[in-house]
């Protein structure tokens, strides 16, 4: 078509670009608002007279309500569409972020965190469902960049929160301003999101997601006539025939098995991420007997390479495919844990944690893309199940390591994520499109 770009008309291209920018905004907003709560934890707990042990319970409460929000978000997105749910969930967290700043005691803080966690879980599912729609329209991997924007948003939020506290601005003022900014941002980005339309085919994995310009030429004299067994048309028809031979119960059973496998891999990857985030600094300090300042570099190395890796992962996935990216990334992460366990020097330990961050950077986005492209009338519901299982890994990882440190050294406990990420590499084919 004249004037098209990669087989997409200029009007559609502008719509997709606008939607992509809006989804970037949703991920960034989520990261900013979550960071604003985290950086104000000391001030808020002091004012509400919440002890460290009580705060731990409240963090679990926040995580628990987030899981509930995730599970309910899937069916809601299937009924109302991910655009509507993004609007509702982003508005909810923009309003509820004010709650911790206004809390005056443990009860009011618990209620505020429960509401914020629920909205955060719903937004997590809905914005990723919207990201899948945009990625499908682009026809090439772009999911990792969205997750990179979440990390970038967390960095921006932490800087803003630190600056306002240094300036002596009260948490209730800062969080109220953040909430108003969140509502304004939500109102600006929602009109640019894509409407939720189900695919006519229930199994989109049978279709090549690359742009038309990137597909290899298929001249008739080489591939054969459209009806011949060697032509792409014939291969696609065979796939459709095989699919149509399955009844609805068999198709749903197949999707349920894939949801379980995707969820288990997400569980492992997020478990490893949670371990690195919560235990890296302490591991370096105890294992190498360095100062707290030097130990903090471990988490810095991990988070920096994870952010950079997420910005690069889409290009890598486009070049080598999602299976190879997940497999080699998991192997790199396992190798990083091995380096950390065996390292006798701080610089080498930092390299190990950096390897972990880079290895984990692109894996979870590939899982979410695969989950979002399962097809069927309950695609968002199944995607939310993958999210829920994976998020449990993020919660369980630090806890499991904590329990193990009661019987073995912390460094030795890192063998658990090492072995699990190796197993994840072996199961990488589950993200095949």
N, C-alpha and C positions, 0 to 999 in steps of 0.2 A: 504494500500500500504506500502511495506516495506520501512523503513527509513523516513516515513512521520511524520509530526508534526501536531497534531490536524486535520488530514485529508488533510493536504497541503503538497505537495512535497517539499524537501529542496530547489529546484531551485525557485519555486514560493514563498516559505517562504522568501528567501533572497531578492527576488524582492519586495515583500510587505514591508519588513523591511526597505529596501533602500528607497522605496517611502515614507514610513512614516517619515523617517529621513529628506527627502527632503522637505516634507510639513511642518515639524517642522521648518526647516530653513526658509521657505517662511513666516510663521507667525512671527517668531522672527525678520526677516529682516524688515517686515512691522512695527512692534512695535518699533524697534530701530530708523528707519528713521523718523517715526512720532514724536517720543520723541525728536529727534535732532532738529526738527523745533520748537517744543514747548519751549524747554529750551533756545533757542536763540531768542525768541520773544522780550524780553526787549532790547537786543543789536541791533537787526535788526530794530525795530521801532524807536529807538533813531537815528540811522544812516540815515534812510529814512525819518525822521521827520513825522512819522505817529502818529496821536493822538489816544487816547483810543477809541473814538467814531468811527473813521475811521477803526481802527483795528477790531472793532466789525463787521463792514460791510465786511471787508476782510475775517473774519472767516466764515461769512455766505456765501460769495462767494466760499470759499474752500469747504464748506459743499454742496453747490448747485452743483458745478461741480463734486463732489464725487457722488451725486445722479445720475447725468447724466451718469457718468462712470459705475455705477452699472446697470442702465437700459440697456445700450448698451452692457454691458459685457455678459449678458445672451444669447441673440441671437448669439453673436460672438462665445461664448463657444460652443453653439449647432452646429455651422458650422465648426469651426476650432478645437474644443477640448479644454478642460481646461488647458492641459499642454502647448499648444501654447500660450494661453492667459496669463498664469502665466509668461511665458518668456517675453512676450511683456510688461505686466503691471509692473512687477518687474523691468525691465530695464527702463521703463518710470519714475518710482518714484526715481530710483537711479540717473537718469540724472537730473530730475527736482528738486530734493532736493538742488541742487547747486544754483538754481535760487534765492531763498530768500537771500542767502549769498552774491550774486553778485548784488542784487537790489540796486539802488541808489536813488530811489524816490518812491512815492506812485504808480505811473502807472506801473513801472517795477515790483514792489512787487506784485501788484494785478495780473499781468499776470503770474508771477511765481507761485503764490498760486493757481490760476485757473488750471494751468497745473498739478501741484502736486496733487491737489484734484481729478482731473479726473483720473489720474493714480492710486491713492489710492483706489478710488471706484471700478475700474476695477479689481484691485488685490484682493480686499476684496471678490468679488464674485467668481473669478476664483480659488483662493486658497481654498475657502470653497467647491467649486464644486469638486476640486481634493481631498480634505479631505473626502468627501462623498464616492468617489471611493475607497480610501484606507480603510475606515471603512467598506465598503461593502465587500472588500476582506478579511479583518480580521474576519468578522462575529461576532463582539462584539463591544460595545461602546468604541470609542477612540476619539470622536470629542472634548470633553471638554479639553483634554490635549493640543490640538492644540491651543485653545483659551487661555489656561494658558501660552503657550509659547509666545503669543502676549503680554500678560501682563508682562512676564519676559523680553521680548525684550524692552518694554517701560521703565522698570526699568534700564536695562543696558544702554540704550540710554541716559537716564537722568543723570546717573552717569558719563558717558563719556563726555557728554556736559558740565556738571558742572565742571569736572576736567579740561577740555581744556580751559574753560573760566577763571577758577582760575589761570591757567598757563599763561594767557594773549594771547592765540592763537586767531587770528581773526576768526570771523564766516565763512568767505569765504574759509579759509583754512580748517577748521574743516568739513564744509559741503561738500567741494570738496572731501576730503579724505573719508567721509562717502559714497558719491556717487560712488567713484571708488571701495570701498569695497563692495557696493551693487551690482555693475555690476559683480565683480568677484564671489560673492556668488551666484548670479543668474546663471552664466555660469556653476558653479559647481553643482548646485542642479537640474537644469532642466532635464538633461539626466536621472535622476533617477525617475522622475515623471511618472505616469501611462498614457498610451495612452487612449484616450477617445473612448470607445466602448459602444454603446447602448445595454441595456439589451434586450434579445429576448422577454421577457414578458413586457407588458406595465404597469403592476401593481405589482411591487416588494413587495408591502406591504402584499401580500398574502403568502409570504414565510418567514419562520423562519430564523432570521439572526444570531442565535447562532451557534458556531462551532459544527461540527458533534459530537465531543467528549462530548459536554455538553447536547446533546439531550437525553431524557429518552429512555430506551430500549422499543421496540415495538414488542415483540414476537407475532407470528401469532396466537398462542393459546389464547392470551389475547385480542388482538386488532381485531381479525377476519381476514378473507381472504381479499386480496387486493380489491376485488369488494364489500365487505360488507359495510353497511352504517356506521359501527362504526370504520372502519379503517382510519388511517391518509390519505391514498391514496384516499379513497372515499371522505373524507372531502375536500381535496385539489381539487379533480375533481369537486365537487359541486361548490366550489368557482370559479373555472375556467368557469364552465357552466353558472353560474350567471353573471360573467363578460362578457362572450361572447354574452349574451342576450342583452347587452347594445349596442346601436349604437355609432358611434364615437362622435356624438354631445352630447349624454348623458354622455359619459366618460369625455369629455372635460369640460362639465358643472360641473361634480362632482369635477374635479381637480381645476376648477376655484373657487368653493366654499371653498375647502380646502386651497387653496392659500390665499384667503381672511382671513379665520380664523387664519391661521398660521401667516399671516402678522399682524393681530390685536393683537395677543398675543405677538409677537415680539415687536410691538409698545409699549405695556404696560410695558414689562420687561425693554426695553431700555429707556423708559421714566423714570422709577424708578431709573435706573442706572445713567441717566443724572442728575436727581435731587440730588442723593446722592453725585455724583462727584462734582457738582458745588455749592451746597448749604449746605453741611454737616458742614463745618467749620464755616460758617457764622451763621448757626442756633444755634450751640453750644455757640458761643460767645454772641449772642443776648439773647438767652433763659436763659443761666446760668450766664451771665456777667463774663466770664473768660477771661484770656489773649489770645492774638492771638496765642501764642505758644501752649497753652493748647487746644485751639480750633482746631488747625491743626491736633491734634491727632485723631479727628473724621474721617477725610478722610483717615488717615493712618490705622485706625481700619477697615474701610470699604474695602479699596483696599487690605489690607493684607489677610483678610478672603476670599475675592473674588478670589484672586490668588490661595490660598491654596485649596479653594473649587473646583476650576476648575481642579486642579491636582487630586482631589479625586472623582470628579463627575462621571467619566467613570465607576469606580468600583461600585459606588452606583447604577448607572443606570443599570449596568449588573445584580445587585443583586435584585433590586426591580422594574425595568422597567422604561421607560421614562415618562409614565403618572404619576406614583407615585412620581418620582423625581421632575417633574414640579409642581405637586399639593402641595406636602409638602414644596418644596422650596419657592413657592409663599406664602404659609401660614406663613412660617418662616420670610419672608421678611415683610409681613403685620404686624406680631407681633413685628418685629424690629422697624417699623415706630411707632407703638403704644407706645413702650417703650420710644422712642425718644421724642414723644409728651408729655408724662406724666412725664418723669424723672425730678427730682429736683437736681440730683447730676451728676457730670461729669463722674465718673466711670460707672454709670448706662447708661448714654447716649452713652458712648463708646461701651458698650455691645450692645445697640440697633443698632448702626450703623454697628457693627460687624455682628449682626444677618442679617441685610439687605444684606451685602456683601456675606455672606455664602448662604443665600436664593436665591440670584440672580445668583450665580456662574454657576449652571448647566442648567438653563432654556433655555437660548438662543441657546446653542449648540444643545439641543434636537429639537428646532424649525428648525434649519438649517438642521439637519439630516433628519427630516421628510420632509422638503421641497425638499431636494436633492433626496429623494427616491420616489417622486410622480410618476415617470415613464413618458412615453410618449415621443414623438419626440422633445418636447420643454422643457425638464426638467430643463436645465440651465436657460432658459428664465423665467420660473415660479419661480425658486429659486431666481432670481434677483428681481422679484416683491416682494417677501417676504422680501428680504433685504431692498428694497427701503422703503416699508411701515414701517418696524422696525426702520430704520435709522431716519425716520421722528420723531419717538418718542424720540430718543436721542436728537434731536434738539428742539423738542417742549416742553419736560419736564421742562428744566430750564426756558424757556421763560414763560410757563404757571404759574409757581410758582412766577416768577418775577412780572407778571401782577397781580396776586392775592395779593402780598404783598402791593399793593397800597390800598387795602381795608381791609385786615385782617393781623394779625401777621404771620410772616414766619412759625413759628411752627404750627399754625393752618392750614396753606396751605398744610402741609404734609399729611393731611387727604385725599387729592386727590390720591397720589400714594398708600396710604393704602387701600382705597376702590377699586382701579383698580387692585391691586395685589390679593385682595380677589376674585374679579371676574375672574381673570386669573386662580386661583386655581379651580374654578368651571368649567372652559372650558378646563381643562388639557387633557381631553380624545382625543383632536384633534391630539395629537402627537402619538397616538396608531399606532404601526407598523403593 
